[in-house]
Amino acid sequence: MACAATQSRAGDALIQFSVEGRFPEDEEISAAYLEESALPGAVKALDDAQASLENEIRKISRDSAADVDNWIAHAKTIQDEIEASRRLASSIVQQAEANEEREGRFADQQTHVGFLERELAFSEHLTRSLADLQELNNKLDTAEQLAQERNLVDALYLLDEFHKQLSYKALDAAARATRLLEDRCTELLEFIHEQLMDLWKALVHFDIDKGTLTINQTLPGEKMHLHHAVIALTSFNDLKAAAKSFWDGLDSAIVKPRTAIRSCALPSIEIDGTTITSGEASTDYSIKHLFSDLGKVIRFLTGNLPQEFIKHVSDAMMPILSKRIKDQWLDTAIPNSLADSVELQKALIHVGDFADELDQFKWPETQEFREWIGNVARNFISKRRETSLDWLRNQLAIGVGMTCLAEKVEKRMVERDEGVHISSTGNVVNDDWDAAWESGNDDNDSISSDKAPGLLRRHKEPLEEERVVSKTTLSAIPSEPNTGEDEEDDDGADAWGAWGDGDFGDTDGAQDPLSPGPAPPESEALTCELREVTLTENYLTSQMPQHVLQTAIEMYEDGATLSQPENIVLPIAPAAPGIANLSTLALAMYRAISPAYYSGDENGNLFLYNDSIWLSDQLQNFQAEWKQRKNLSARATGMVRLDSEIKNLESFGKRAYTNELVTQRTLLKDLLGDPNNFFQQEKLEIEQGIELVTDHIRTKAISWNRLLTWSTYASAIGSLVNAVAEKLLADIFDLDNVGADEAVRIATVLSSIESLDDLFIKPSELTKSKAKNSQKEQSTITLVPHFVDNWFRMGFMSQVLQSNLAEMKYLWFESDLSLYFTAEEVKELIQLSFEDNGNVRRVWKEILGSPRPRDGE
């Protein structure tokens, strides 16, 4: 039943969907399954709906029939109007086509009129162009005729007008006629230029071979004047080039032969009318004569050449001429000495007059000459520096050359009763002959001679107490102070102290190793009766420092001369300080380059040392004498400030001395097998090595003894011997043990070194004393302990290695072994020489228990 109802509703759903497009909302209808039996019912429902719709349409048509008739009538009316519009449009199109035809005919007529107008304009332009071309061609004809008549200036004027007309007449530059005219004009210009140059060479004629210049204002048969030629050159833009060429010719023919200094005589300059000639040779090389001739040249040119040309000539001429005059004449006119200062003043006057003459003619480059006048003082300094330093450099390049004997003289105040203790070294000593000895090490002691015979002892006194002793008696015997630097620097200080310069004080206030210590108590000082003693020592110098000193003194003397009131007006007076300062420059150059020249001599370093000492002494004396001179101005007195230079020279010499000792010590240590132990070699090698060492030291002693002062020589040789002793002692302590045979061999080696003590015995000489004016012969006692710190250590080392325990105890407790070895060192030596047993241990324990057995004495 339900299925039948659903199928009946299916027809209604199809009608709603067909008419309204509405889909059934009832799911029962939309999801129902329609059987074939339901189709007739659905079709019938659709047929009914169609019939109903047709009836409705017929009814509406009957009701609206009147409206349809009206619409049809209206449509016919519109159709008629459209047809009328179409006919009107066709008429308009026909009329428009007729207008276009008329306009075409009109455009053709206008084109024809434009063509006729252009033809007319072309004809008129062609007529004008032909007239212009004819006119330009006529100008070229006229210019060519004038050029052939040698009327070049007028021809150039016409050609100039030709170019102007050609530019503003606006002729076609690409036209063949125009190009032909331009080509013709160019040819005419080339022709005129050739003629102009020929005329110019004739107007301004140079004969280089004869050295003449002739300036013609006109030429026979020629219409052109020199002034016109300059105008013509200007039109060709050749005036500057012509002026340069003119100057080149003038320089080659006349000026250069006169201004270029040569070995032959210089020609004079002569003027004959419009001709200037390089005349006969003259031997007058003065600047006055030079400027006189150059003035002739300038006046000749100014009087014979047009002004506009002169300007270009002077611009080309003066830069070259002024530089040549300055380099070859003025700079060489600056003298090397003040003796020629008068000639320099004359030269300055002539230069100023020449500059004034150039200003009068409005020639350039006058400022160059005035600047040279203003810088004459500076140029004078430069000339002196160049010539003096070149001379000094050439002298230094000779090298050591011939040696000169120099004498070191020193005056000291000593106690009167010390006259008997004037050492043969030329130095003052006290009763202990060593009280002033300072090594700089806190544990070093002074040496006295009041102990065991043949053996000098050292006291372990405080350093300040030792300095108090050294104040009362000054010794010039050199020591080796420890300045806190390495050993090499100490050697330089030793040799420096050997001169006793510390008594004068260093320039920087530092205490010299041998300078006096604190002043003694007043009561002690009052009890000393002093007298003056003159100490002298001889040594050799090269000739180098003499040249340096000569140069330095000359500079200071010249500076002082220029500083005198009567010389203030001199133009080179401002150079006084600069000339004086050249002295320090000479000294600096000596320090800079002299080592290279000293190196050519075997003893170059020691010559350098001696020369520096001698030169510093001479400069110090010169400075002191300079301050005392009464003929110097206050300004000149203050010029000499050589303290820093003296200090630099001293340091310079010290370094050379130190370098030499370092080299020799290194060589000796190499001969001793450094860094290996010398005593661990074969017996033959040891014998040969020690022989080479002693031979080398003796060879150096022979060479140095004649070169150095004896005190410096002894200090230097002592340094070498001490280096050997130090190496040998260190090698002994490095041994594992020392047998009896080895002890003898070591003693033999040390004995060979001790045989060098004869090198420290100074030959007899006379010592002068100002107080007593007496002469005493030098003792032959060797002074080796003064110069070899390890000398006594070597001697005791030889004894210790060959001693038994009892003798060793005696040396420690009764003799002076404790003064040169520490208890630990003696213990080490005992352990090297003896086998370890109770007796040996007892001995070295006793020694360790009494490290300073002689303190009670």
Secondary structure, 3 states (H helix, E strand, C coil): CHHHHHHHHHHHHHHHHHHCCCCCCCHHHHCCCCCHHHHHHHHHHHHHHHHHHHHHHHHHHHHCHHHHHHHHHHHHHHHHHHHHHHHHHHHHHHHHHHHHHHHHHHHHHHHHHHHHHHHHHHHHHHHHHHHHHHHHHHHHHHHHHHHHCCCHHHHHHHHHHHHHHHHHCCCCCCCHHHHHHHHHHHHHHHHHHHHHHHHHHHHEEEECCCCEEEECCECCCCCCEHHHHHHHHHHCCCHHHHHHHHHHHHHHHHHHHHHCCCCCCEEEEEEECCEEEEEEEECCCCHHHHHHHHHHHHHHHHHHCCHHHHHHHHHHHHHHHHHHHHHHHHHHHCCCCHHHHHHHHHHHHHHHHHHHHHHHCCCCCHHHHHHHHHCHHHHHHHHHHHHHHHHHHHHHHCCCCCCEEEEEEEEEEEEHHHHHHECCCCCECCCCCCCCCCCCCCCCCEEECCCCCCCCEEECCCHHHHHHHHHHCCCCCCCCCCCCCCHHHHHHHHHHHCCCHHHHCCCCCCCCCCCCCCCCCHHHHHCCCEEEEEEEEEEEECCHHHHHHHHHHHHHHHHHHHHCHHHCCCCCHHHHHHHHHHHHHHHHHHHHHHHHHHCCCCCHHHHHHHHHHHHHHHHHHHHHHHHHCCCCCHHHHCCCCCHHHHHHHHHHHHHHHHHHHHHHHHHHHHHCCCCCCHHHCCHHHHHHHHHHHHHHHHHHHHHHHHHCCHHHHHHHHHHHHHHHHHHHHHHHHCCCCCCHHHHHHHHHHHHHHHHHHHHHCCCCCCCCCCCCCCCCCCCCCCCHHHHCCCHHHHHHHHHHHCCCHHHHHHHHHCCCHHHCCCHHHHHHHHHHHCCCCHHHHHHHHHHHHCCCCCCCC
